[in-house]
Amino acid sequence: MVGEAREPEGDAGPLDGLTVLDLSRVLVGPFCTMQLGDLGAEVIKVERPGPGDQTRTWVPPAFSKGDGGEGRKGDGGESDDGAESAYYVSVNRNKRSIQLDLTTEAGRAVVRDLAREADVLVENYRVGKTEEWGLGYGDLAEENPELVYCAISGYGEWGPDRDKPAYDIMMQARGGFMSFTGVEGGPPVRIGVALADVGAGMYATQAILAALLERELGDGRGQKIDVSLLDGQAAWTSYMATNYFASGEPPGRMGSKHPNIVPYQAFETTDGYVVVACSSDRFWPPLCEAIDRPDLLADERYETNEGRVRNREELDSELGETFASMTTAEATAALEDHDVPASRVRDVSEVFADPQIEARGMLAEAEHPTAGTVRFPGSPMHFSRTPTTVRRHPPALGEHTESVLREYGYGDGDIDELRDRGAISE
């Protein structure tokens, strides 16, 4: 069944009882807070009145009632027919949405009220903006010293470029990834998913969890976390960077090839591609047997991975000729029969039709109040006792403004006054 996974023992996520105040928008911050929501935290998403989070308008595609959860290609966002941007849906489940205009003092006062009782606050405004509004860590921690405050930005809170704009494709370029992504001799290629945003969102989540643990084990105080997209990209260069430090040669574009392992790449077949991952010497003999190449197995140049790396060009040519004579299905079946790690290259429709993905509950869905059934990747975090579940649909804009405010002590008169002062919409 869609979204179903192995039943955990309990019915509350590991972060049940924690409140996250989400002042972020677009991707990096919402991806972080979605993970916290998946883990059971109560996430209150603050959106500007009118358009809300920018990604609500990033259409097509969008979900709308009557499309069977497959989305539609027309214009939308949250348009008159209740459609919801697929991009927005992808990172905003398990949250409640309230509309607040933070350019008004009344709106900022509401944030301060909510922050007094929050465990975590996440924001990704330009550096210094929340301080300008009186919503910086120093301002809020005075009244709530337990607050864990995570600020996410392009370049971080210090350094010569702290005030520059930053977008994912810029970070993939500046962080080095586009220098080694793509085929040799070809143009630079952006990784298809916004890796800089998703990576920084993961680091932010990790740092928040560490700060919450330190708060519990320490003196009960929170702290400020500073995460940047550029730092995340630099960290994720990983072995590509250390290869450079060891050799003095910056890595170049190699297509699907690996600088340290051979063969570890995609080979063209008669009707597509097969990926081979010969990650250790133990896979080399069965690989040669699978493709009926005893001559390669007998060649001393290829006996070890080091030899295969040093003689990459000749070996690639030999393997390329062999795989070019096979269909993808033939190559994949032969390799799998010999326990050699291999796969054909699948598109997203095939990924989410995979019985393994289904068994793991990685295709999830929710009923949206205006857009109907919306579908999205599930959470990859699985616990034996405390579940990660889709408890709430990605919220409609401002869907929970009044209910959340009432939970924090605002009465009818207070809410009317906020409308009169422009802090919330009509």
C-alpha positions as CSV (number, residue, x, y, z in Angstrom):
1,M,0.0,0.0,0.0
2,V,1.1,3.6,-0.7
3,G,2.9,5.1,2.3
4,E,2.7,2.0,4.5
5,A,5.8,0.7,6.3
6,R,6.6,-1.8,9.0
7,E,4.5,-1.0,12.1
8,P,6.6,0.6,14.9
9,E,5.8,-0.2,18.5
10,G,4.8,3.3,19.5
11,D,2.5,6.0,18.0
12,A,4.6,9.2,18.5
13,G,7.7,10.3,16.7
14,P,11.0,10.7,18.5
15,L,10.6,14.5,18.6
16,D,7.0,14.4,19.8
17,G,6.4,17.2,22.2
18,L,8.9,19.6,20.6
19,T,7.8,22.8,18.8
20,V,9.5,24.2,15.8
21,L,8.9,27.7,14.6
22,D,9.6,27.8,10.9
23,L,10.4,31.2,9.4
24,S,12.1,29.7,6.4
25,R,10.9,29.5,2.8
26,V,11.8,28.0,-0.6
27,L,13.8,24.8,-0.2
28,V,16.8,24.6,2.3
29,G,14.8,25.6,5.4
30,P,11.6,23.9,4.6
31,F,13.5,20.7,3.8
32,C,15.1,20.9,7.3
33,T,11.8,21.6,9.1
34,M,10.0,18.9,7.1
35,Q,12.5,16.3,8.5
36,L,11.8,17.6,12.0
37,G,8.1,17.3,11.4
38,D,8.6,13.8,10.0
39,L,10.3,13.0,13.3
40,G,7.3,14.1,15.3
41,A,7.9,17.7,16.1
42,E,5.1,20.3,15.9
43,V,6.1,22.6,13.1
44,I,4.4,26.0,12.7
45,K,5.3,27.5,9.3
46,V,5.1,31.3,9.1
47,E,4.2,32.6,5.7
48,R,3.8,36.1,4.3
49,P,0.2,37.1,3.6
50,G,-0.9,36.9,0.0
51,P,1.6,34.8,-2.0
52,G,3.0,32.8,1.0
53,D,6.1,30.7,0.4
54,Q,7.5,31.6,-3.0
55,T,7.4,27.9,-4.1
56,R,3.6,28.0,-4.0
57,T,3.8,29.9,-7.3
58,W,6.4,27.6,-8.9
59,V,4.2,25.9,-11.4
60,P,3.6,23.9,-13.5
61,P,3.2,21.2,-12.4
62,A,0.6,21.4,-9.7
63,F,-1.8,19.0,-7.9
64,S,-5.5,19.6,-8.3
65,K,-8.7,17.7,-7.4
66,G,-9.6,15.1,-10.1
67,D,-6.1,14.5,-11.3
68,G,-5.7,11.3,-9.3
69,G,-2.7,12.5,-7.4
70,E,-0.6,12.7,-10.6
71,G,-0.6,16.4,-10.8
72,R,-1.4,18.6,-13.8
73,K,0.6,20.8,-16.1
74,G,-1.4,23.9,-16.1
75,D,-0.7,27.1,-14.2
76,G,-1.7,27.2,-10.5
77,G,0.1,27.3,-7.2
78,E,-2.9,27.8,-5.0
79,S,-5.1,29.2,-7.7
80,D,-8.9,29.5,-7.9
81,D,-9.4,25.8,-8.4
82,G,-7.4,25.0,-5.3
83,A,-4.3,23.6,-7.1
84,E,-1.1,23.3,-5.1
85,S,2.4,23.6,-6.5
86,A,4.2,20.2,-6.6
87,Y,7.4,21.9,-5.6
88,Y,5.7,23.3,-2.4
89,V,4.2,19.9,-1.6
90,S,7.6,18.2,-1.8
91,V,9.0,19.9,1.3
92,N,6.1,21.0,3.5
93,R,4.2,18.0,4.9
94,N,3.7,17.7,8.6
95,K,3.4,21.4,9.2
96,R,0.7,23.9,10.0
97,S,0.7,27.2,8.1
98,I,0.0,30.6,9.6
99,Q,0.1,34.0,7.7
100,L,2.0,36.8,9.4
101,D,3.4,40.0,7.9
102,L,6.9,40.3,9.5
103,T,7.3,43.8,8.0
104,T,4.8,44.9,10.6
105,E,5.5,45.3,14.3
106,A,2.3,43.5,15.2
107,G,3.4,40.5,13.1
108,R,6.8,40.4,14.7
109,A,5.2,40.6,18.1
110,V,3.3,37.4,17.4
111,V,6.5,35.7,16.4
112,R,8.0,36.7,19.7
113,D,5.0,35.2,21.5
114,L,5.4,32.0,19.6
115,A,9.2,31.9,20.1
116,R,8.8,32.1,23.9
117,E,7.4,28.6,23.9
118,A,9.3,27.1,20.9
119,D,12.1,24.6,21.2
120,V,13.6,25.4,17.8
121,L,13.5,28.3,15.3
122,V,14.7,28.0,11.7
123,E,15.1,30.9,9.4
124,N,16.9,31.5,6.1
125,Y,16.5,35.3,5.6
126,R,19.6,37.2,4.4
127,V,22.2,37.7,7.1
128,G,21.1,40.4,9.6
129,K,17.5,40.6,8.6
130,T,16.0,38.9,11.7
131,E,18.2,41.1,13.9
132,E,16.9,44.2,12.0
133,W,13.4,43.0,12.9
134,G,14.3,42.3,16.5
135,L,13.9,38.6,15.9
136,G,17.5,37.6,16.1
137,Y,18.9,34.9,18.4
138,G,20.0,37.4,21.0
139,D,16.5,39.0,21.1
140,L,14.6,35.8,21.4
141,A,17.0,34.0,23.7
142,E,16.6,36.7,26.4
143,E,13.0,35.5,27.0
144,N,13.6,31.8,26.0
145,P,17.2,30.7,26.8
146,E,16.2,27.1,25.9
147,L,15.7,28.1,22.3
148,V,17.8,26.4,19.6
149,Y,18.0,29.0,16.8
150,C,19.2,27.8,13.3
151,A,20.1,30.4,10.8
152,I,20.7,29.2,7.2
153,S,22.3,31.4,4.6
154,G,24.3,31.2,1.4
155,Y,27.7,32.1,2.8
156,G,27.3,32.1,6.6
157,E,27.3,34.9,9.1
158,W,30.9,36.0,8.7
159,G,33.4,36.3,5.9
160,P,33.8,38.7,3.0
161,D,30.8,37.3,1.1
162,R,28.2,37.1,3.8
163,D,25.9,39.6,2.2
164,K,26.0,38.2,-1.4
165,P,23.0,36.5,-2.9
166,A,23.1,32.7,-3.2
167,Y,21.2,30.2,-5.2
168,D,21.7,26.4,-5.7
169,I,23.2,26.6,-9.1
170,M,25.6,29.2,-8.0
171,M,26.7,27.1,-5.0
172,Q,27.2,24.0,-7.2
173,A,29.4,26.1,-9.4
174,R,31.3,28.0,-6.6
175,G,31.5,24.9,-4.4
176,G,33.3,23.0,-7.1
177,F,30.7,20.4,-8.0
178,M,30.2,21.6,-11.5
179,S,33.9,21.3,-12.2
180,F,33.7,17.5,-11.9
181,T,30.1,16.8,-12.9
182,G,29.5,16.0,-16.5
183,V,31.4,14.2,-19.3
184,E,35.1,14.7,-20.1
185,G,35.5,17.7,-22.5
186,G,31.8,18.6,-22.1
187,P,30.2,21.7,-20.5
188,P,29.6,22.0,-16.7
189,V,26.5,20.2,-15.5
190,R,24.3,21.0,-12.6
191,I,23.3,18.0,-10.5
192,G,19.6,17.5,-11.2
193,V,18.4,18.0,-7.6
194,A,19.2,21.2,-5.8
195,L,22.0,19.5,-3.9
196,A,23.4,22.6,-2.2
197,D,20.0,23.4,-0.7
198,V,19.2,19.8,0.3
199,G,22.7,19.3,1.7
200,A,22.6,22.4,3.8
201,G,19.1,21.4,5.0
202,M,20.4,18.0,6.1
203,Y,23.3,19.7,8.0
204,A,20.9,22.0,9.6
205,T,18.7,19.2,10.8
206,Q,21.8,17.3,12.1
207,A,23.0,20.4,14.0
208,I,19.6,21.1,15.5
209,L,19.3,17.5,16.8
210,A,22.9,17.8,18.3
211,A,22.0,21.1,19.9
212,L,18.8,19.6,21.4
213,L,20.8,16.7,22.8
214,E,23.4,19.0,24.3
215,R,20.6,21.1,25.8
216,E,19.2,18.0,27.5
217,L,22.6,16.7,28.7
218,G,23.9,20.2,29.6
219,D,22.5,23.1,31.5
220,G,19.3,23.3,29.6
221,R,20.3,26.3,27.4
222,G,19.9,26.4,23.7
223,Q,22.3,28.0,21.3
224,K,22.6,29.5,17.8
225,I,23.5,27.4,14.8
226,D,25.0,28.9,11.6
227,V,24.7,26.8,8.5
228,S,25.7,27.9,5.0
229,L,25.1,26.4,1.5
230,L,28.7,27.1,0.5
231,D,30.1,25.4,3.6
232,G,27.9,22.4,2.8
233,Q,29.2,22.1,-0.7
234,A,32.8,22.4,0.4
235,A,32.2,19.6,2.9
236,W,30.5,17.4,0.4
237,T,33.5,17.5,-2.0
238,S,34.7,14.8,0.3
239,Y,37.2,12.4,-1.4
240,M,37.3,14.7,-4.5
241,A,38.9,17.3,-2.3
242,T,41.3,14.9,-0.5
243,N,42.3,13.4,-3.9
244,Y,43.4,16.9,-4.9
245,F,45.2,17.5,-1.6
246,A,47.1,14.2,-2.1
247,S,47.9,14.6,-5.8
248,G,47.9,18.4,-6.4
249,E,45.6,17.8,-9.4
250,P,42.1,19.1,-9.3
251,P,39.6,16.4,-10.3
252,G,38.0,16.9,-13.7
253,R,34.8,15.7,-15.4
254,M,34.6,11.9,-15.8
255,G,31.0,11.3,-16.6
256,S,29.8,8.4,-14.4
257,K,33.3,7.1,-13.8
258,H,35.0,7.1,-10.4
259,P,38.5,8.5,-9.9
260,N,39.5,5.7,-7.5
261,I,37.6,2.6,-8.6
262,V,37.5,0.7,-11.9
263,P,35.1,-0.4,-13.3
264,Y,32.6,1.8,-11.5
265,Q,30.5,3.5,-14.2
266,A,27.8,3.3,-16.8
267,F,28.4,1.3,-20.0
268,E,26.3,1.8,-23.1
269,T,24.4,-1.3,-24.4
270,T,22.5,-1.9,-27.5
271,D,19.4,-0.3,-26.0
272,G,20.5,1.8,-23.1
273,Y,23.0,1.7,-20.2
274,V,24.0,-0.6,-17.5
275,V,25.8,0.6,-14.4
276,V,28.6,-1.6,-13.0
277,A,30.0,-1.1,-9.5
278,C,33.1,-3.3,-9.1
279,S,33.9,-1.7,-5.7
280,S,36.4,-4.3,-4.6
281,D,38.7,-6.9,-6.1
282,R,36.4,-9.7,-5.1
283,F,33.9,-8.6,-7.8
284,W,36.5,-8.7,-10.6
285,P,36.6,-12.5,-11.3
286,P,32.8,-12.9,-11.3
287,L,32.4,-9.8,-13.5
288,C,34.8,-11.3,-16.1
289,E,32.8,-14.6,-15.9
290,A,29.5,-12.8,-16.3
291,I,30.5,-11.2,-19.6
292,D,32.5,-14.2,-20.8
293,R,35.9,-12.4,-20.8
294,P,38.4,-14.9,-19.3
295,D,41.1,-13.0,-21.2
296,L,40.6,-9.9,-19.0
297,L,40.7,-12.0,-15.9
298,A,44.0,-13.5,-17.0
299,D,45.6,-10.1,-17.7
300,E,47.9,-9.2,-14.8
301,R,47.3,-5.5,-15.5
302,Y,43.8,-5.8,-14.3
303,E,44.3,-8.1,-11.3
304,T,44.0,-5.4,-8.7
305,N,41.9,-2.2,-8.5
306,E,45.2,-0.2,-8.5
307,G,46.1,-1.8,-11.8
308,R,42.7,-1.2,-13.3
309,V,42.8,2.4,-12.3
310,R,46.3,2.8,-13.9
311,N,45.2,1.1,-17.0
312,R,41.7,2.6,-17.1
313,E,41.7,3.7,-20.7
314,E,42.5,0.3,-22.2
315,L,40.1,-1.6,-19.8
316,D,37.3,0.8,-20.5
317,S,37.6,0.2,-24.2
318,E,37.5,-3.6,-23.7
319,L,34.6,-3.5,-21.4
320,G,32.8,-0.9,-23.6
321,E,33.0,-3.2,-26.6
322,T,31.6,-6.1,-24.7
323,F,28.7,-4.3,-23.2
324,A,27.9,-2.6,-26.5
325,S,27.1,-6.1,-27.9
326,M,24.6,-6.9,-25.1
327,T,21.1,-5.5,-24.3
328,T,20.7,-3.8,-21.0
329,A,18.5,-6.7,-19.8
330,E,21.1,-9.3,-20.8
331,A,23.9,-7.4,-19.1
332,T,22.0,-6.7,-15.9
333,A,20.8,-10.3,-15.6
334,A,24.3,-11.8,-16.3
335,L,25.9,-9.5,-13.7
336,E,23.2,-10.1,-11.1
337,D,23.5,-13.9,-11.6
338,H,27.2,-13.6,-10.7
339,D,26.5,-11.3,-7.7
340,V,28.1,-8.3,-9.3
341,P,26.6,-5.0,-8.2
342,A,24.8,-3.6,-11.3
343,S,21.7,-1.8,-12.3
344,R,20.0,-0.3,-15.4
345,V,19.4,3.5,-15.2
346,R,15.8,4.1,-14.2
347,D,13.6,7.1,-14.4
348,V,11.5,8.4,-11.5
349,S,8.4,6.7,-12.6
350,E,10.2,3.3,-12.4
351,V,11.8,4.2,-9.0
352,F,8.4,4.7,-7.4
353,A,6.9,1.6,-9.0
354,D,9.7,-0.5,-7.4
355,P,8.4,-3.1,-4.9
356,Q,11.4,-2.4,-2.6
357,I,10.5,1.3,-2.5
358,E,6.8,0.3,-1.8
359,A,7.8,-2.1,0.9
360,R,9.8,0.6,2.6
361,G,6.9,3.1,2.6
362,M,8.9,5.5,0.4
363,L,5.8,6.5,-1.6
364,A,3.6,8.6,0.6
365,E,0.4,10.5,0.0
366,A,-2.0,12.8,1.8
367,E,-5.4,14.4,1.2
368,H,-5.1,18.1,0.7
369,P,-8.2,20.2,1.5
370,T,-8.3,21.9,-1.9
371,A,-5.9,20.0,-4.2
372,G,-7.1,16.5,-3.5
373,T,-4.6,13.6,-3.2
374,V,-1.0,14.7,-3.2
375,R,1.9,12.2,-3.5
376,F,5.5,12.6,-2.5
377,P,8.6,10.7,-1.4
378,G,8.3,9.3,2.1
379,S,10.8,9.7,5.0
380,P,13.9,7.4,4.8
381,M,14.2,7.4,8.6
382,H,12.8,4.2,10.1
383,F,12.7,3.6,13.9
384,S,11.7,0.4,15.8
385,R,9.6,2.2,18.4
386,T,8.9,5.8,17.3
387,P,7.5,6.2,13.8
388,T,8.1,8.8,11.1
389,T,4.6,9.3,9.6
390,V,2.7,11.7,7.4
391,R,0.5,13.2,10.1
392,R,-0.5,16.3,8.2
393,H,-0.9,17.3,4.5
394,P,1.2,20.1,3.2
395,P,-0.9,23.0,4.5
396,A,-2.9,25.4,2.5
397,L,-1.7,29.0,2.8
398,G,-2.7,30.3,6.3
399,E,-4.9,27.2,6.9
400,H,-4.0,27.2,10.6
401,T,-3.6,30.9,11.4
402,E,-6.6,31.3,13.7
403,S,-6.3,27.9,15.4
404,V,-2.6,28.4,16.2
405,L,-3.1,31.9,17.5
406,R,-5.9,30.7,19.8
407,E,-3.7,28.0,21.2
408,Y,-1.3,30.7,22.2
409,G,-3.9,32.7,24.0
410,Y,-5.2,35.1,21.3
411,G,-8.9,35.8,21.5
412,D,-11.4,37.0,18.9
413,G,-10.6,40.6,19.7
414,D,-6.8,40.1,19.4
415,I,-7.2,38.4,16.1
416,D,-9.4,41.2,14.8
417,E,-6.8,43.7,15.9
418,L,-4.1,41.8,14.1
419,R,-6.2,42.0,10.9
420,D,-6.8,45.7,11.4
421,R,-3.0,46.3,11.8
422,G,-2.2,44.3,8.7
423,A,-0.3,41.5,10.5
424,I,-2.6,38.8,9.2
425,S,-4.8,38.7,6.1
426,E,-8.5,38.9,6.0
